[in-house]
Amino acid sequence: MEKDKPELLTVDEVAKRLKVHNRTVYRRIKEGSLRAVKLGRLWRVPEDALEEYLEKHAHESPKGPREIQLKLF
């Protein structure tokens, strides 16, 4: 019996699921917060790695804290 192989997602697929730009996904891979494998020139994210990332970062805003600047005229 063959083990089930995890589905490998493209960076674009991950970006769509997270509702972020694909550059953000590449940054998360580079910083090590999102596990991925490189196949030739292309990065692939195992589906279980995306689930782990979502569980760990579910409480965070996708764009991080924002500062509001008020302009007085």
LODRENZA-360121 format. One record per residue: x, y, z of N, C-alpha, C in turn; residue in three letters; chain. Coordinates in Angstrom, 3 decimals, decimal comma, always signed. Example, Ala and Ser with C-alpha at 12.3 -4.5 7.8 and 13.67 -1.06 7.14 Angstrom:
// residues 2
+----------+----------+----------+----------+----------+----------+----------+----------+----------+------+-------+
:      nc1 :      nc2 :      nc3 :     cac1 :     cac2 :     cac3 :      cc1 :      cc2 :      cc3 : resn : chain :
+----------+----------+----------+----------+----------+----------+----------+----------+----------+------+-------+
:  +13,190 :   -5,690 :   +7,800 :  +12,300 :   -4,500 :   +7,800 :  +13,200 :   -3,300 :   +7,800 :  ALA :     A :
:  +12,850 :   -2,250 :   +7,080 :  +13,670 :   -1,060 :   +7,140 :  +12,900 :   +0,030 :   +7,870 :  SER :     A :
+----------+----------+----------+----------+----------+----------+----------+----------+----------+------+-------+
END
This chain:
// residues 73
+----------+----------+----------+----------+----------+----------+----------+----------+----------+------+-------+
:      nc1 :      nc2 :      nc3 :     cac1 :     cac2 :     cac3 :      cc1 :      cc2 :      cc3 : resn : chain :
+----------+----------+----------+----------+----------+----------+----------+----------+----------+------+-------+
:   +0,845 :   -1,192 :   +0,000 :   +0,000 :   +0,000 :   +0,000 :   +0,885 :   +1,248 :   +0,000 :  MET :     A :
:   +0,627 :   +2,164 :   -0,893 :   +1,403 :   +3,376 :   -1,033 :   +0,873 :   +4,458 :   -0,088 :  GLU :     A :
:   +1,795 :   +5,181 :   +0,530 :   +1,379 :   +6,268 :   +1,423 :   +0,792 :   +7,407 :   +0,595 :  LYS :     A :
:   -0,161 :   +8,109 :   +1,188 :   -0,726 :   +9,273 :   +0,504 :   +0,323 :  +10,372 :   +0,451 :  ASP :     A :
:   +0,526 :  +10,905 :   -0,737 :   +1,475 :  +11,994 :   -0,900 :   +0,743 :  +13,307 :   -0,653 :  LYS :     A :
:   +1,381 :  +14,232 :   +0,077 :   +0,720 :  +15,515 :   +0,307 :   +0,609 :  +16,313 :   -0,988 :  PRO :     A :
:   -0,473 :  +17,040 :   -1,109 :   -0,636 :  +17,881 :   -2,289 :   +0,322 :  +19,056 :   -2,182 :  GLU :     A :
:   +0,996 :  +19,373 :   -3,279 :   +1,906 :  +20,507 :   -3,322 :   +1,216 :  +21,663 :   -4,018 :  LEU :     A :
:   +1,172 :  +22,787 :   -3,342 :   +0,500 :  +23,981 :   -3,859 :   +1,527 :  +24,937 :   -4,448 :  LEU :     A :
:   +1,138 :  +25,648 :   -5,496 :   +2,010 :  +26,682 :   -6,057 :   +1,953 :  +27,916 :   -5,171 :  THR :     A :
:   +2,919 :  +28,792 :   -5,369 :   +2,939 :  +30,052 :   -4,616 :   +1,678 :  +30,858 :   -4,916 :  VAL :     A :
:   +1,237 :  +30,870 :   -6,165 :   +0,016 :  +31,604 :   -6,523 :   -1,217 :  +31,031 :   -5,811 :  ASP :     A :
:   -1,296 :  +29,702 :   -5,717 :   -2,432 :  +29,079 :   -5,019 :   -2,435 :  +29,442 :   -3,542 :  GLU :     A :
:   -1,249 :  +29,435 :   -2,928 :   -1,143 :  +29,810 :   -1,514 :   -1,531 :  +31,272 :   -1,330 :  VAL :     A :
:   -1,048 :  +32,137 :   -2,222 :   -1,361 :  +33,565 :   -2,137 :   -2,870 :  +33,804 :   -2,230 :  ALA :     A :
:   -3,536 :  +33,088 :   -3,123 :   -4,990 :  +33,239 :   -3,254 :   -5,710 :  +32,786 :   -1,990 :  LYS :     A :
:   -5,268 :  +31,675 :   -1,414 :   -5,910 :  +31,178 :   -0,194 :   -5,701 :  +32,126 :   +0,984 :  ARG :     A :
:   -4,507 :  +32,731 :   +1,050 :   -4,207 :  +33,657 :   +2,150 :   -4,680 :  +35,079 :   +1,861 :  LEU :     A :
:   -5,072 :  +35,329 :   +0,619 :   -5,495 :  +36,657 :   +0,180 :   -4,377 :  +37,691 :   +0,369 :  LYS :     A :
:   -3,190 :  +37,291 :   -0,102 :   -2,030 :  +38,172 :   -0,069 :   -1,355 :  +38,113 :   -1,442 :  VAL :     A :
:   -0,396 :  +38,996 :   -1,663 :   +0,367 :  +39,003 :   -2,910 :   +1,351 :  +37,836 :   -2,883 :  HIS :     A :
:   +1,708 :  +37,329 :   -4,058 :   +2,629 :  +36,191 :   -4,082 :   +4,011 :  +36,551 :   -3,521 :  ASN :     A :
:   +4,405 :  +37,825 :   -3,593 :   +5,680 :  +38,246 :   -2,980 :   +5,662 :  +38,027 :   -1,466 :  ARG :     A :
:   +4,492 :  +38,198 :   -0,856 :   +4,363 :  +37,954 :   +0,579 :   +4,615 :  +36,480 :   +0,888 :  THR :     A :
:   +4,112 :  +35,601 :   +0,056 :   +4,335 :  +34,162 :   +0,249 :   +5,829 :  +33,857 :   +0,139 :  VAL :     A :
:   +6,499 :  +34,415 :   -0,866 :   +7,941 :  +34,210 :   -1,004 :   +8,693 :  +34,709 :   +0,228 :  TYR :     A :
:   +8,254 :  +35,850 :   +0,791 :   +8,889 :  +36,373 :   +2,003 :   +8,727 :  +35,413 :   +3,174 :  ARG :     A :
:   +7,514 :  +34,855 :   +3,313 :   +7,253 :  +33,909 :   +4,410 :   +8,106 :  +32,653 :   +4,258 :  ARG :     A :
:   +8,308 :  +32,218 :   +3,023 :   +9,162 :  +31,056 :   +2,770 :  +10,606 :  +31,391 :   +3,145 :  ILE :     A :
:  +11,081 :  +32,549 :   +2,691 :  +12,465 :  +32,950 :   +2,938 :  +12,751 :  +33,114 :   +4,433 :  LYS :     A :
:  +11,806 :  +33,686 :   +5,178 :  +12,022 :  +33,892 :   +6,611 :  +11,828 :  +32,608 :   +7,418 :  GLU :     A :
:  +11,276 :  +31,569 :   +6,778 :  +11,142 :  +30,280 :   +7,445 :   +9,824 :  +30,057 :   +8,157 :  GLY :     A :
:   +8,897 :  +30,999 :   +8,061 :   +7,615 :  +30,816 :   +8,751 :   +6,640 :  +29,951 :   +7,959 :  SER :     A :
:   +6,927 :  +29,745 :   +6,674 :   +6,102 :  +28,876 :   +5,826 :   +7,020 :  +27,849 :   +5,180 :  LEU :     A :
:   +6,810 :  +26,597 :   +5,527 :   +7,642 :  +25,508 :   +5,013 :   +7,320 :  +25,265 :   +3,537 :  ARG :     A :
:   +8,372 :  +25,104 :   +2,731 :   +8,194 :  +24,877 :   +1,299 :   +9,372 :  +24,075 :   +0,765 :  ALA :     A :
:   +9,197 :  +23,517 :   -0,420 :  +10,271 :  +22,784 :   -1,087 :  +10,512 :  +23,427 :   -2,448 :  VAL :     A :
:  +11,763 :  +23,405 :   -2,866 :  +12,101 :  +23,981 :   -4,157 :  +12,325 :  +22,847 :   -5,141 :  LYS :     A :
:  +11,574 :  +22,870 :   -6,225 :  +11,697 :  +21,874 :   -7,287 :  +12,230 :  +22,599 :   -8,521 :  LEU :     A :
:  +13,524 :  +22,474 :   -8,743 :  +14,144 :  +23,245 :   -9,822 :  +14,134 :  +24,713 :   -9,447 :  GLY :     A :
:  +13,476 :  +25,523 :  -10,266 :  +13,349 :  +26,963 :   -9,972 :  +12,088 :  +27,292 :   -9,203 :  ARG :     A :
:  +11,177 :  +26,338 :   -9,074 :   +9,844 :  +26,613 :   -8,545 :   +9,683 :  +26,183 :   -7,097 :  LEU :     A :
:   +9,003 :  +26,997 :   -6,321 :   +8,675 :  +26,664 :   -4,939 :   +7,306 :  +26,016 :   -4,889 :  TRP :     A :
:   +7,173 :  +25,013 :   -4,027 :   +5,896 :  +24,348 :   -3,775 :   +5,698 :  +24,258 :   -2,271 :  ARG :     A :
:   +4,469 :  +24,459 :   -1,846 :   +4,127 :  +24,427 :   -0,425 :   +3,237 :  +23,217 :   -0,179 :  VAL :     A :
:   +3,683 :  +22,283 :   +0,680 :   +2,812 :  +21,160 :   +1,014 :   +1,548 :  +21,673 :   +1,703 :  PRO :     A :
:   +0,420 :  +21,068 :   +1,394 :   -0,843 :  +21,537 :   +1,957 :   -0,819 :  +21,501 :   +3,483 :  GLU :     A :
:   -0,172 :  +20,488 :   +4,071 :   -0,107 :  +20,426 :   +5,529 :   +0,742 :  +21,565 :   +6,104 :  ASP :     A :
:   +1,730 :  +22,048 :   +5,344 :   +2,533 :  +23,185 :   +5,785 :   +1,686 :  +24,458 :   +5,813 :  ALA :     A :
:   +0,796 :  +24,600 :   +4,834 :   -0,099 :  +25,749 :   +4,822 :   -1,060 :  +25,678 :   +6,006 :  LEU :     A :
:   -1,585 :  +24,492 :   +6,305 :   -2,478 :  +24,331 :   +7,451 :   -1,759 :  +24,669 :   +8,756 :  GLU :     A :
:   -0,496 :  +24,226 :   +8,904 :   +0,291 :  +24,557 :  +10,096 :   +0,476 :  +26,068 :  +10,214 :  GLU :     A :
:   +0,795 :  +26,710 :   +9,096 :   +0,989 :  +28,154 :   +9,087 :   -0,288 :  +28,876 :   +9,522 :  TYR :     A :
:   -1,425 :  +28,432 :   +8,977 :   -2,699 :  +29,069 :   +9,312 :   -3,041 :  +28,888 :  +10,791 :  LEU :     A :
:   -2,784 :  +27,700 :  +11,335 :   -3,054 :  +27,472 :  +12,758 :   -2,177 :  +28,357 :  +13,630 :  GLU :     A :
:   -0,919 :  +28,499 :  +13,254 :   +0,028 :  +29,283 :  +14,046 :   -0,223 :  +30,787 :  +13,934 :  LYS :     A :
:   -0,672 :  +31,235 :  +12,775 :   -0,812 :  +32,673 :  +12,524 :   -2,266 :  +33,120 :  +12,353 :  HIS :     A :
:   -3,203 :  +32,341 :  +12,799 :   -4,623 :  +32,655 :  +12,601 :   -5,027 :  +33,961 :  +13,280 :  ALA :     A :
:   -4,388 :  +34,300 :  +14,364 :   -4,766 :  +35,496 :  +15,117 :   -4,156 :  +36,780 :  +14,572 :  HIS :     A :
:   -3,222 :  +36,663 :  +13,623 :   -2,538 :  +37,843 :  +13,093 :   -3,278 :  +38,430 :  +11,902 :  GLU :     A :
:   -3,195 :  +39,722 :  +11,778 :   -3,731 :  +40,404 :  +10,607 :   -2,800 :  +40,134 :   +9,433 :  SER :     A :
:   -3,333 :  +39,886 :   +8,233 :   -2,456 :  +39,607 :   +7,092 :   -1,528 :  +40,755 :   +6,736 :  PRO :     A :
:   -1,909 :  +41,975 :   +7,045 :   -1,072 :  +43,121 :   +6,704 :   -0,351 :  +43,699 :   +7,917 :  LYS :     A :
:   -0,569 :  +43,132 :   +9,091 :   +0,106 :  +43,608 :  +10,287 :   -0,543 :  +44,870 :  +10,827 :  GLY :     A :
:   +0,005 :  +45,382 :  +11,925 :   -0,576 :  +46,590 :  +12,518 :   -0,386 :  +47,794 :  +11,610 :  PRO :     A :
:   -1,339 :  +48,665 :  +11,635 :   -1,266 :  +49,866 :  +10,806 :   -1,245 :  +51,093 :  +11,692 :  ARG :     A :
:   -0,503 :  +52,079 :  +11,238 :   -0,504 :  +53,356 :  +11,922 :   -1,389 :  +54,310 :  +11,143 :  GLU :     A :
:   -2,119 :  +55,093 :  +11,862 :   -2,995 :  +56,072 :  +11,221 :   -2,384 :  +57,445 :  +11,449 :  ILE :     A :
:   -2,191 :  +58,157 :  +10,366 :   -1,659 :  +59,506 :  +10,465 :   -2,771 :  +60,481 :  +10,127 :  GLN :     A :
:   -2,932 :  +61,440 :  +10,991 :   -3,933 :  +62,481 :  +10,769 :   -3,226 :  +63,724 :  +10,228 :  LEU :     A :
:   -3,797 :  +64,274 :   +9,202 :   -3,253 :  +65,501 :   +8,644 :   -4,182 :  +66,650 :   +9,033 :  LYS :     A :
:   -3,600 :  +67,665 :   +9,597 :   -4,369 :  +68,844 :   +9,958 :   -4,111 :  +69,913 :   +8,912 :  LEU :     A :
:   -5,175 :  +70,492 :   +8,420 :   -5,042 :  +71,499 :   +7,383 :   -5,091 :  +72,876 :   +7,986 :  PHE :     A :
+----------+----------+----------+----------+----------+----------+----------+----------+----------+------+-------+
END
